[in-house]
C-alpha cells in the first residue's frame, strides 16, 4: 500500500457534517463530484488543525472576473467616500471574515449551549409569569380576607414581574446570539458577526442591570424584614 493510499482524510461540510476517513483518491472524487466547495474544511491525519478546502484544492478558489469599462478619473475621486456595492463580489460592508478551522469549530460548539441556555431562560420566564399570576390572586384574596396583606402581595408581584422581564430579555439575547453565531459559521459574514456581538453585548448589559436590580431588591427585603421584627 502506497503512502497516498494509507493517508486518511476528513471533510467537514458547511452544515457541520463530518465525513471520513477517506483516501486521497476518494477525497479527490468528492471534489470532482461537486460535494466539496470552498466553504468545506479538510483535515489530514497528522494535522493539528482543519484547513479550508480551497487551500487543499487551489482550483476551488473563486476567480475574480475581469472588469472592463471606461477608465476612472482618479483626479476627481473622493478618497473619503464609503465603499460602494458593485455588480461583482461582496462590498466591504459585508465581506467574509477569515476564521481558522479551530475558531469555526469553537463557534459551532458554542452555539448549541447558547440556544440551550436561551430555552432554559424562556422556561424560567414562563414560571415567573405563573408566579405573577399567583401573587395577583393573592392580592385579590388578601383584599377580601385581610391576609396576606395586599401591600405585601403587590410588592411581591412587582418583584416577580421585574424578574420575569430580566429572564425573558436575557433568554432572548442568548437565543439571538446563538442563532447569529450559527449563521456566522455558515456564511462568514461580517454583518452577521456584528449582529451576534450586538446580541452578546445586550446579554451582558441585561445581566449587569439585572444583578444590580436583584441586589437592590434583596436590600429592600432585608431592610423590611429587620424593621418588621423591631
N, C-alpha and C positions, 0 to 999 in steps of 0.2 A: 504494500500500500504506500503511495507517494505521500509526501508531506501535505500537498494540496488536498488530497482525499481525506487525510486524517484531521484536517483543520475543522473546528466546529464554530459555526456562525449562528448568530441570533438576530432576529429582527423584531423591533417594537414599532407597531403602526401608530398613526396619529390618534387612534381611539384607545391606545394603551394595551392592545393585544400583543402578547409575546409569542413569537414563532421560532421554533428551533428545538434541538440543534439541527443545523443544516450543513451540508458540504458546500464548498465554494461553487461547485457546478450548480447545485440546487439554488443557491443564492442568486447566481447569475441568471438562471432560468426564471426566477421570480421577477427579477428586474426586467427581463425581456418581455414577460407577460404583462407588464404594467402594474404589478402588485406592489412594487416598491417605488415610492416617489420621494422628492427631496424632503418631505416632512417626516419621513421614517427615520428611525435610528438603528444603527447596526453595531453589534458587539462581537468581537472575535475572542475566542478563548485565549486568555493570557493578557487581554487588555484591561486596564484599570477602570476605564470609563467607556460609556457609549459614545459613538460618533455619528455625525449626520450621514445619511445615505449619499448625499451629493459629494461628500469627501471621499467616500469609498468608490463611488462611480461618478467621476467628474462629468460624464456626459449627461447626468441628470440636472446639472446646473442650468437654470434658465438663461437663454441667450437674449441679450438686450437687442431689440430691433433697431435697425439703423433709421435715423430720423433725417429726412431731407426736407428742405424748405428754405425760405429766404433767410439771409444772414441777419443776425441780431445786431442792432445798433448798440454796441457796448457803451458808447458815449452818453446815451440818454437813459441807460438802465439805472433803476433806483437800487443802490446796494443795500438799503434797509428794508426793502419790500419783503413781505412774508412769502414763503414758498407757495406756489400755486399748483393745483392739481392739473395734470396733463392727461392726454389720452394714453399714455404709456406708463405702466407700473403703478406704484403707490406714492402718494405725496408724502412729504416729510412729516406731516401731522399724524400719519397712521402707518409709519414704516414698521417693518418687522424687527423685533428685538433679537439679539443674539444671545441664546442661552446655551450653556453647556448641557450635555445629556444628564449630568448629575443634578443640575438645577431643575430641569424639567421633571426628573424623577421625584425630587423632593416636593415640587409643587403638586404633582399628581397624587402623591401620598398624603399631602396636607388637605387636599380638597374634601375627601370623604369625612374626615374628622370635623372640619368646619361645618359641613352640612349636618352631621350627626348632632353637634352641639347646638346648631340652629333649631333642629327639630325638638331637642330637649327644652330649649328656651320657649318655643311655641307651646309645648305641653305645660311648662311651668306657668306661662301666662294664662293658659286656659284654666288651670287650677286656681290661680289667684282671682280670676273672674268669678268662679264659684264662691270663693271666699267673700268677694264683694257683695254677691247676692245674699250670702248668709248674714253678713253684717247689716245689710239694708233691712232684711227681715227681722233681725234682732232689734234694730232701732224701732221698727213698727210695733213689735211686741212690747218693748220697753216703754213706749209711749202710752200703751194701754194699761199695762200692769205695774209700771214703775220700776221694773227690774228686767234686764240690766238697765243702767242709766242711759238715757238717749244720747247724752253728750259722749259717753264712752263708746257706744256703738257707732256714732257718726265719726268720731275720731279714728276708730279702727277702720272704718270704711274708707276714709281718706288715705290712711296708711296702705291698705290693701290696693287701693286704686293707683297710688304712686308706684308701688312695687310692680303692679301689672304693666304699667306703661314702660317701666325700665326693662322688664323681662321681654316684652314684645319688641321694643326697638332694638335691644341687644340681639335677640334672636334673628330679627330681620337683617341686621347688619352682618351677622355671621353667615347667614344663608346667602346673601348677596356676594359677600367676599368669596365664599367657596365656589359659587357659580361662575363668577368672573375669573377666578383662577383656572377653572376648567377650560374656559374659552381662551385664556392666555396660552395654555399648554397646546391647544389645537391650532390657534391662529398666529401666535407670537406677535399679536397686535399691540402697539404701544398705547392706543386709546383704550383697549380693554384692560391693560395693566394699570392705567391711570384710574379707571373705574374701580378696579379691585383695591388699589391703595386708598381711594376715597372711602370705600366701604370699611376698610380696616381702620382708617382714621376716625370714622363715625363710631365704630365699635368701641375703641379705646376712650373716646371722648365721653360716650354714654356710660362706660364703666367707671370713669373718674367722677362724673357727675353723680352717678348712682351711689358710689361709695360715700361721697360727701353727704348726699341726702340721707342715706342709711345711718351715718354717724349722728346727724342732727336728730333723726327720729329716735334713735336709741337714747340720746342725751335727754330728749324731752320725756320719753317714757321713764327713764331712770329718775329724772327730777320729779315727775309726777308720783312715782312710787314712794320716793323719800318723803315728799311733803304730805302724802296721804297718811303715812304712819306717824307723822309728828302731831 
